[in-house]
Amino acid sequence: MCIGAVLLLTGVQTAEAISPTTISFSSNEEAVWVDGIAEDGDGGSDNIQDFTLQFYNISDTSGTLIEKQLVHGDSFLDDGFVALSSYEENLSNNGWTGMGMTSPDGSEFQLNSFFYSNYGEGASIEIQVKGYRDHQEVAEASFHTDHRVNEFESKNVELDETFDNVDTVFLYSERASWHGINHIAVDEPVSNFTVTFDANGASAGTAPDSMSGKAGASITLPGKETLVKNGFTFVGWNTAASGSGTAHEEGAAFTIGASNETLYAHWFLTGDGNGDGKVTSADALMVYQAIANKTKLTAIQKKVLDLNSDGQVNAIDANLIMKAAVGK
């Protein structure tokens, strides 16, 4: 991703708390915008304290800056085009790829919505929107203009939560067109955190894909999927590779914390109901006692003692455990 020679991202940073702000350009700042870059606080818009957001035209989908004069259309020509754009002759004749917005020091922000308008199209046009963080694409949306404002194709664009933590956004059309934006609603970024699943010594298979979300969000924990560990039974996930941490069953709700986390596949020796690390007649006795309602098995014990995997713990399993105990 390139953002032109004058817009240099210096790495991901977290901005000071950004108050919810809608950046609305209402007047022209021709002398300030001669380099093709507008900022919050320009053109009658609100200035975000301790944070800078820049807006510019781009010549390609990589975000290369077009160093041509920006204008607030209606203030410049009294033509009813109420958006930040460019009327530079070559651009107004031929159109251009799109527009970008970025925090020049790499600080992240939440982009909630913006107004899009187009001064050259006579019919609805499709626009792609891409969000980036630390030079990686993290959000994507698209829209079609759906109404006219002062005879210009327009759209009030609402974005989803994937744009809650970005440092750069590009919007562009498939072919050159005449883009304009205004009323950009931003807020403090909301970070996503990742839960990673570790195979934890499995003999074969692949751990489930990681899951991401905001702190406090709930996810449903997957099963082992293709994971296999010879001689062992998967009983869920654990916060410690040793199994000494907090245990979580597959299919259970799990609350994402305020940092990235790893959950480890929790393996129990198959047939080892009492957890002593070996399969003995004592484990078979545990099964018989459960059948006679003299003891109650835990959820983990039911999985570990179900040797034939039929969903029940019964005399068949006790017999299989006895055979395993004596090496048959």
C-alpha positions as CSV (number, residue, x, y, z in Angstrom):
1,M,0.0,0.0,0.0
2,C,1.4,3.4,-1.0
3,I,0.1,6.7,0.1
4,G,2.3,9.1,-1.9
5,A,5.6,10.8,-1.0
6,V,4.1,13.4,1.3
7,L,2.0,11.0,3.4
8,L,4.3,8.7,5.3
9,L,2.9,6.2,7.8
10,T,5.3,5.8,10.6
11,G,3.8,2.7,12.2
12,V,0.7,1.8,14.2
13,Q,-0.1,4.1,17.1
14,T,-3.1,4.7,19.3
15,A,-4.5,8.2,19.2
16,E,-5.4,10.1,22.2
17,A,-9.1,9.5,22.9
18,I,-11.1,10.7,19.9
19,S,-14.4,12.3,20.7
20,P,-17.2,11.3,18.3
21,T,-16.7,13.9,15.5
22,T,-18.3,14.5,12.2
23,I,-15.9,16.3,9.9
24,S,-18.1,18.5,7.6
25,F,-16.4,20.8,5.1
26,S,-18.5,23.9,4.4
27,S,-16.1,26.4,2.9
28,N,-13.2,26.5,0.6
29,E,-9.5,26.7,1.7
30,E,-7.8,27.0,-1.7
31,A,-4.4,28.2,-0.4
32,V,-4.3,25.4,2.2
33,W,-5.4,22.7,-0.1
34,V,-3.1,23.5,-3.0
35,D,-1.0,20.4,-2.3
36,G,-4.0,18.1,-2.6
37,I,-4.4,17.4,1.1
38,A,-7.2,18.6,3.5
39,E,-7.3,18.0,7.2
40,D,-9.9,18.0,10.0
41,G,-10.3,21.6,11.1
42,D,-10.0,22.9,7.5
43,G,-12.9,24.4,5.5
44,G,-15.1,25.1,8.5
45,S,-14.9,21.5,9.8
46,D,-14.4,20.5,13.4
47,N,-10.8,20.1,14.6
48,I,-10.1,16.8,16.4
49,Q,-8.0,17.5,19.4
50,D,-4.6,15.8,19.5
51,F,-5.4,13.9,16.3
52,T,-5.0,14.6,12.6
53,L,-7.0,13.0,9.7
54,Q,-6.1,13.9,6.1
55,F,-8.2,13.6,3.0
56,Y,-7.0,13.5,-0.6
57,N,-7.5,12.2,-4.1
58,I,-5.8,9.0,-5.3
59,S,-4.6,8.0,-8.7
60,D,-4.7,4.2,-8.1
61,T,-6.1,1.6,-5.8
62,S,-2.8,1.5,-3.9
63,G,-3.6,5.1,-2.7
64,T,-1.0,7.2,-4.5
65,L,-1.7,10.8,-3.7
66,I,-2.8,13.2,-6.5
67,E,-1.0,16.5,-5.7
68,K,-3.7,18.6,-7.3
69,Q,-5.8,21.4,-5.8
70,L,-8.8,20.3,-3.6
71,V,-11.9,22.4,-3.3
72,H,-15.2,22.4,-1.5
73,G,-17.3,22.3,-4.7
74,D,-20.3,24.6,-3.8
75,S,-18.1,27.2,-2.1
76,F,-15.8,27.3,-5.1
77,L,-18.4,27.4,-7.9
78,D,-21.7,27.8,-6.2
79,D,-22.8,24.7,-8.1
80,G,-24.5,22.8,-5.3
81,F,-21.8,20.1,-5.0
82,V,-21.5,20.0,-1.2
83,A,-18.4,17.8,-0.9
84,L,-14.6,17.9,-0.8
85,S,-13.3,17.2,-4.3
86,S,-11.1,18.6,-7.1
87,Y,-12.0,20.8,-10.1
88,E,-8.5,20.8,-11.5
89,E,-8.8,20.9,-15.3
90,N,-7.3,17.5,-16.1
91,L,-9.2,15.8,-13.3
92,S,-12.5,17.4,-14.1
93,N,-12.1,16.5,-17.7
94,N,-11.1,12.8,-17.2
95,G,-12.0,11.8,-13.7
96,W,-9.7,9.9,-11.3
97,T,-9.6,6.7,-9.4
98,G,-10.9,7.7,-6.0
99,M,-10.2,9.3,-2.6
100,G,-8.4,8.4,0.6
101,M,-8.3,9.4,4.2
102,T,-5.5,8.6,6.6
103,S,-3.9,9.5,9.9
104,P,-0.4,10.6,8.9
105,D,1.3,9.3,12.0
106,G,-0.4,5.9,11.7
107,S,-2.8,6.5,14.6
108,E,-5.9,4.3,14.4
109,F,-9.5,5.6,14.3
110,Q,-13.0,4.3,13.9
111,L,-14.8,5.3,10.7
112,N,-18.5,5.0,11.1
113,S,-20.0,6.8,8.0
114,F,-19.5,9.4,5.4
115,F,-21.4,11.2,2.6
116,Y,-20.3,10.4,-0.9
117,S,-21.2,12.5,-4.0
118,N,-20.1,12.4,-7.6
119,Y,-20.3,15.4,-10.0
120,G,-19.8,13.6,-13.3
121,E,-21.9,10.5,-13.3
122,G,-25.4,10.6,-14.8
123,A,-26.5,7.3,-13.2
124,S,-25.7,5.2,-10.1
125,I,-22.1,4.1,-9.7
126,E,-20.5,1.4,-7.6
127,I,-17.8,2.4,-5.2
128,Q,-15.4,0.0,-3.3
129,V,-14.2,0.9,0.2
130,K,-11.1,-0.6,1.8
131,G,-9.8,-0.1,5.3
132,Y,-6.2,-0.7,6.3
133,R,-4.3,-1.1,9.6
134,D,-0.5,-1.2,9.6
135,H,-0.4,-1.6,5.8
136,Q,-2.7,-4.6,5.9
137,E,-6.3,-4.7,4.6
138,V,-8.7,-5.3,7.5
139,A,-12.1,-4.0,6.2
140,E,-14.0,-4.0,3.0
141,A,-17.4,-2.7,1.8
142,S,-19.0,-1.5,-1.4
143,F,-22.0,0.7,-2.2
144,H,-24.0,2.2,-5.1
145,T,-25.1,5.8,-5.1
146,D,-28.8,5.7,-4.5
147,H,-30.2,9.3,-4.6
148,R,-29.4,12.7,-5.9
149,V,-28.4,15.7,-3.9
150,N,-28.7,18.9,-6.0
151,E,-28.7,16.7,-9.1
152,F,-25.5,14.9,-8.1
153,E,-25.3,11.1,-7.6
154,S,-24.9,10.6,-3.9
155,K,-25.0,8.1,-1.0
156,N,-25.0,8.3,2.8
157,V,-22.6,5.5,3.5
158,E,-22.8,3.5,6.8
159,L,-19.9,1.2,7.6
160,D,-19.8,-1.9,9.8
161,E,-17.6,-2.8,12.7
162,T,-14.7,-4.0,10.6
163,F,-13.9,-0.3,10.1
164,D,-13.7,0.2,13.9
165,N,-9.9,0.1,14.0
166,V,-8.2,1.5,10.8
167,D,-5.5,4.0,10.0
168,T,-6.2,4.4,6.3
169,V,-9.3,4.1,4.1
170,F,-9.5,4.2,0.3
171,L,-12.7,4.5,-1.8
172,Y,-12.6,4.1,-5.5
173,S,-14.5,3.2,-8.6
174,E,-13.6,0.6,-11.3
175,R,-13.1,3.3,-13.8
176,A,-12.1,7.0,-13.5
177,S,-14.9,9.1,-12.1
178,W,-15.5,12.4,-10.2
179,H,-15.5,11.7,-6.5
180,G,-16.3,13.8,-3.5
181,I,-16.8,13.2,0.3
182,N,-18.0,15.0,3.3
183,H,-19.6,14.6,6.7
184,I,-17.0,11.9,7.8
185,A,-18.0,10.5,11.2
186,V,-15.1,9.2,13.2
187,D,-14.6,8.0,16.8
188,E,-12.0,6.4,19.1
189,P,-10.8,3.0,17.6
190,V,-12.2,-0.2,19.0
191,S,-9.5,-2.9,19.0
192,N,-10.2,-6.5,18.1
193,F,-8.4,-9.3,19.9
194,T,-7.7,-12.8,18.6
195,V,-8.3,-16.2,20.2
196,T,-5.9,-18.8,18.8
197,F,-6.3,-22.5,19.1
198,D,-3.2,-24.7,19.7
199,A,-3.1,-28.4,18.7
200,N,-1.0,-29.0,21.8
201,G,0.8,-32.1,20.7
202,A,-1.8,-33.6,18.4
203,S,-0.6,-36.5,16.3
204,A,-2.4,-35.3,13.2
205,G,-4.9,-32.8,11.9
206,T,-5.1,-29.0,12.0
207,A,-6.2,-26.8,14.8
208,P,-9.4,-24.7,14.2
209,D,-9.0,-21.2,12.7
210,S,-8.5,-18.4,15.1
211,M,-11.4,-16.1,16.1
212,S,-11.4,-12.4,16.6
213,G,-13.6,-9.8,18.2
214,K,-13.9,-6.9,20.5
215,A,-13.1,-7.3,24.2
216,G,-16.2,-8.5,25.9
217,A,-17.6,-10.2,22.8
218,S,-18.8,-13.8,23.0
219,I,-17.7,-16.6,20.7
220,T,-18.6,-20.2,20.6
221,L,-15.7,-22.5,21.1
222,P,-15.1,-25.0,18.3
223,G,-14.5,-28.7,18.6
224,K,-11.2,-30.4,17.8
225,E,-12.2,-30.6,14.1
226,T,-9.5,-32.7,12.4
227,L,-7.2,-32.9,15.4
228,V,-6.1,-36.4,16.6
229,K,-3.8,-37.5,19.4
230,N,-3.2,-41.2,19.4
231,G,-4.3,-42.9,22.6
232,F,-5.9,-39.6,23.9
233,T,-9.3,-38.1,24.0
234,F,-10.1,-34.5,23.3
235,V,-12.0,-33.0,26.2
236,G,-12.1,-29.3,25.3
237,W,-9.8,-26.3,25.6
238,N,-7.6,-25.0,28.3
239,T,-5.8,-21.8,29.0
240,A,-2.6,-23.7,29.8
241,A,-0.8,-26.3,27.7
242,S,-0.4,-28.5,30.7
243,G,-4.1,-28.5,31.3
244,S,-3.7,-26.8,34.7
245,G,-5.4,-23.6,33.6
246,T,-9.1,-22.8,33.1
247,A,-10.9,-25.5,31.2
248,H,-13.6,-24.7,28.5
249,E,-15.8,-27.2,26.8
250,E,-16.3,-27.3,23.1
251,G,-19.5,-25.5,22.1
252,A,-19.3,-23.3,25.2
253,A,-19.5,-19.5,25.1
254,F,-16.2,-17.8,25.6
255,T,-15.7,-14.1,26.3
256,I,-12.9,-12.4,24.5
257,G,-10.6,-10.6,26.8
258,A,-8.6,-7.3,26.3
259,S,-5.6,-9.1,24.9
260,N,-4.8,-11.9,22.4
261,E,-5.2,-15.3,23.9
262,T,-4.3,-18.9,23.1
263,L,-6.4,-21.9,24.1
264,Y,-4.8,-25.3,24.0
265,A,-6.4,-28.6,23.0
266,H,-6.9,-30.5,26.3
267,W,-6.1,-34.2,25.9
268,F,-6.8,-36.9,28.4
269,L,-5.4,-40.4,28.3
270,T,-8.3,-42.5,26.9
271,G,-9.7,-44.8,29.6
272,D,-8.0,-42.9,32.5
273,G,-11.1,-41.9,34.4
274,N,-9.4,-41.0,37.7
275,G,-6.6,-38.9,36.0
276,D,-3.7,-40.8,37.5
277,G,-1.9,-41.0,34.1
278,K,-2.5,-44.7,33.5
279,V,-5.4,-47.1,32.6
280,T,-6.0,-49.6,35.4
281,S,-8.8,-51.8,36.8
282,A,-9.6,-48.8,39.0
283,D,-10.9,-47.0,35.9
284,A,-13.1,-50.0,35.0
285,L,-14.4,-50.0,38.6
286,M,-15.3,-46.3,38.2
287,V,-17.5,-47.3,35.3
288,Y,-19.3,-50.1,37.2
289,Q,-19.9,-47.7,40.1
290,A,-21.4,-45.1,37.7
291,I,-23.6,-47.8,36.2
292,A,-24.8,-48.7,39.7
293,N,-25.4,-45.0,40.5
294,K,-22.8,-45.1,43.3
295,T,-20.7,-42.3,41.7
296,K,-21.4,-39.5,39.2
297,L,-19.1,-39.0,36.3
298,T,-17.9,-35.6,35.3
299,A,-18.3,-34.4,31.7
300,I,-14.6,-35.1,31.1
301,Q,-14.8,-38.5,32.6
302,K,-17.7,-39.4,30.4
303,K,-15.7,-38.6,27.3
304,V,-12.5,-40.3,28.5
305,L,-14.3,-43.5,29.6
306,D,-16.4,-43.9,26.5
307,L,-13.9,-46.1,24.7
308,N,-16.2,-47.2,21.9
309,S,-17.3,-43.6,21.3
310,D,-21.0,-44.5,21.2
311,G,-22.0,-41.6,23.5
312,Q,-22.6,-43.9,26.5
313,V,-20.5,-45.2,29.4
314,N,-21.5,-48.8,30.2
315,A,-20.3,-52.3,30.8
316,I,-18.9,-52.5,27.3
317,D,-16.5,-49.6,28.1
318,A,-15.6,-51.2,31.4
319,N,-14.6,-54.4,29.6
320,L,-12.5,-52.5,27.1
321,I,-10.8,-50.7,29.9
322,M,-10.0,-53.9,31.6
323,K,-8.5,-55.3,28.4
324,A,-6.4,-52.1,28.0
325,A,-5.3,-52.4,31.6
326,V,-3.9,-55.8,31.1
327,G,-2.5,-55.1,27.7
328,K,-4.9,-57.1,25.6
